[in-house]
Amino acid sequence: MLLAEVAQATQRLADAGVPSPRFDAEELAAFVHGVKRGELHSVVDEEFDARYWETVARREAREPLQHITGRVFFRYLELQVGPGVFVPRPETESVVGWAIDAVRAMDVVEPLIVDLCSGSGAIALAMAQEVPRSRVHAVELSEDALTWTRKNAEGSRVTVHRGDALTALPDFDGQVDLVISNPPYIPLTEWEYVAPEARDHDPEMALFSGEDGLDTIRGIERTAHRLLRPGGLVVIEHADTQGGQVPWIFSEEAGWADAADHPDLNKRPRFATARKAMP
């Protein structure tokens, strides 16, 4: 019975324009019935929980899947999310993967890492988990988002700070090995084209950044240059339409070297990296 209900829910979500209807229908069924997605076949007919249709209706209305289940999976982590915090996206996992490889390749025993615009803490926590001797600091400005950052960071090695990415952590100037960020980068002019899940549920300050979407990235360029040691790296996510623009912000004139763009798993430009030039 449950699998038949899931098939029906899949059709309803598809008709509502949900981008991944089968995955979402299965994930909601697994959440409501307390099993993993691969175990749905083990739920017998008499255990079917009618509350499943309440969650399907919420998703049909384009409430984010992760707000309904209260969780999101990011690399090897399960994080808590909900209203007031940006929901981490799968494409950010490749950004973090590059950063982890870069830090591991550094000849540094206890690398110092700063995650700006941390939100749920996904990036900071993944870095701390996968670079075991790292010292990771997460910076977030929004009090609403910080509730989730702190909740997720509890018991971890990540130190959480309330602060503005443009003025953050002056005590670390010139000492940081890697600065990483998934900042707001959507142009204000693109508001009407943003998916309802993001536009209506993610905090605006996590999405939009000036007329061309690059205002925060320009500010983070200055922060990263201030924080990093010579030879330190910055890794910054951007929209796939901004691939040609972001590396130019990290120019040689501004004290950077090796500025480059990198694709995500869909081969779209997704993040830029640069190295702070040696004096």
N, C-alpha and C positions, 0 to 999 in steps of 0.2 A: 504493500500500500504506500509506504513512504516514498519509494522511488517513483511511483505513479504521480504522487503529489508534487514531487520535485520536478518532474517533467512538465506538469501543469504550471507550476510556479515559474519555471524557465521561460515558458511561452509568455506568461504575463509580464515578466521583467523585460523580455525582448520587445514586446509591444510598447512598453513604456520608454524604450530607448536606452535601457541600461547597457553599458558597453560589454559586460561579461556576464550575461544572464545565467548560463548554466553554473559557472563557478559560484556566483553569488547565491543562487538557489540552493546549491549543495552546502555552502558554508553556513547559511542560515539554518538549514536543517540540522547540520552537525552541532551548531551552537545550541539550538533549542533542545536537542535530544542528548546533549552531553557526550557526544562521540566525535571521533575524527572523521574527516570527509570520506576516507577510504573504508570506514566501518558502517556506512549508512545502510548497507544491505542487511546488517545484523539487527536492525531495529524491527521488531515484530509488529504486526498490525495493531494489536491492542495497546501498544506503547506509543502510538502516534499521538503527538501533542498538538492540539488545535491552535495553540499560541503561535505555531509556525506561520499561520496565515496573517497574524498581526504583524510579524516581522517582514513578511513579503509585501504587505501593503505599505509599510514604511519605506522599504527599498524602492517600491514602485513609484512612490512620491519623490524619489531621488535623494532621500536621506542617505548619507554615506554608509556603506556596509559596516565600516569600522566603528561608527557611532552606535550602531544597533548592537553589535557584538561587544563593543567596549575594548577591542583589542586589534592590534595590527602586527603582522609578522615582518621582520626586517632583518635580512641576513640570518644570523643564528639567534635572534632575539624575539621574544614576544613582549610587546609593549602595550601599556594602557593609553587609550586616547578617547577623546570625546569633545563636546562643544568647547570652543575657546582655544583649541590647538590645531595646528596644521597636521593633516594626516600624511605620514611619510609615504612616498611613492616608490614603486619597484625600480624606476630608472636611477634613483639616487644610490641604489646598492652598488652600481658599477663605479660611481664617483668615489664611494668609500673604499671599494676594492683597490682602486688605483692608489689612493692615499695610504692604505695599509701596506701595500707592496713598497711604496716609496719610503715610508718610515722604517720598515724592516731593512731596507737596503742602506740606510744611514748608519754610519759608524758611531752610534750614540747608545749608551747603556740604558739611560732612562729618558727617552725622548719627551719633550714638553710639547703638548698639542692643545690648540685652542679651537673650539667650535663656536662660531659666531652665528647668531639667529638660531639658537639650538632647538626651539620648539619642544617636541616630545622628548628630545635627548637622544634620538635614534643614532645620529652620526657619532656623537661623543661616546655613547655606550658601546657601539660596535667597535670603535677605535680602541677603547679600554679593554674590551674582551679579547680582541684579536692581536693586540700588541701588548702582551702581558705586563711589561715593566714600564709602560708609558705613564705619564702624569697628564691627565686630561681635564681641561677646564671648559665648562659649557656656559655660554653667555646668552641670556634671553631678557628682553625688555618688558614683554607683556606679563602682567601679574596673572592673567587667566591661563596663559600658556605655561607659566612657571609652576603652577599647581601640578601640571602633568610632568614637567621636567623633573621636579623634585620627587614625585611619586615613583617615576621610572628609575631614577638614579639612586633610590634608597638601597643601601647595602652594597652599592658599587664603589669603584675607585674614582668616579667622576665627581669633581667639585663644581657645584652649580653657583652661578653668580647672576644677580639681577643687574642688568646694565645695558647701555646702548652700544651696539656694535661699532659705532663711529668713535667712541671715546673709551672703549673697554680696557681694563687691566693695565693701567700705566706702569704698575710695579714690574711687569714682565717685559718692558721695552728692551728689544735687542737680544732676548734670550730664547725665544720660541723656535722650535724646530719645524713645526708645521701649523699653518692656519688653514682651516677648512670651513666652508659655509655653503648652505643652501638658502640663499637670501630671497626676498621677494624680487621678482624680475618681470612681472607681466606689465606691459604698458597700460596706462589708464584708458587709452583709446580702445583696448581689446575687451573691455568689460563684458560686452554683450555676447562675446564668442566663448567665454569661459564656461566649462561644464557646470551644470547646476549643483553637483555635489561640492565643487570647490567654491563657486560664486556665492551660494546661499548658506554654506556651512563652515568653510575654512575662514579664519579671521582675515579681514581685508589687509591688515598690516603685514601678513605673511605672503600676500599675493602680489600687490601692486606697488610699483616704485617709479613714479614720475611718467612723463609723456612717452619716453622711449623704453621704460622699464629698467634702465641702467643706473638710476640715481644711487641706490644702495650699494651696488657693485663698485661704483666710483668711490664711495666713502670707505668701503671695505678695503679697497686697494691701498688707501692711505693708512688705515689701521694695520693692515698686514705688514706694510713696509716698516712701520714703527715697531711692531711686536717682534718681527723675525730677526734672528741672527743672520749675519752674512752667510749665504749659501742655503738658508732655510727656504721652505716651499710654501706656496699658497695654492689651494685647490678650491675652485668656486664653480658651483653649478649655474647654468643659465638655460634659457629657452632654446629649443632647437633652431629657432629663426635668428638667434643672436650669435651664431658661431663665428661669423666674420668680424664681429665688433668687439667682443670681450677681450681677446688677446691684445688688441691695440691699447686698451686701458692700462695694461701692464707693460709700459714701454721702456725702452732703454733709457730714455731721457728722465723717466721717473725713478730709475734705479733698479730696473729688473733685467733679467736675462732669461733666455730659453722660453719665452712665452709661447704657448701652444694650445691648440684645441684638441679635444678627444671625443670620439663617438660613444654613444651608449650601445646596448645590445641590439638595437634596431638600426644601427649604423647612422644615427642622426647626431649632429654636433650637440653635446650635452654638458661638457664642463671644460674650463680653461685652467691651465696651471702655469706657474712662473716661479723662477728662483730669484731670491734677493741677490743682487750683484755684489761681488766682493769689492771692498773699498779700494 
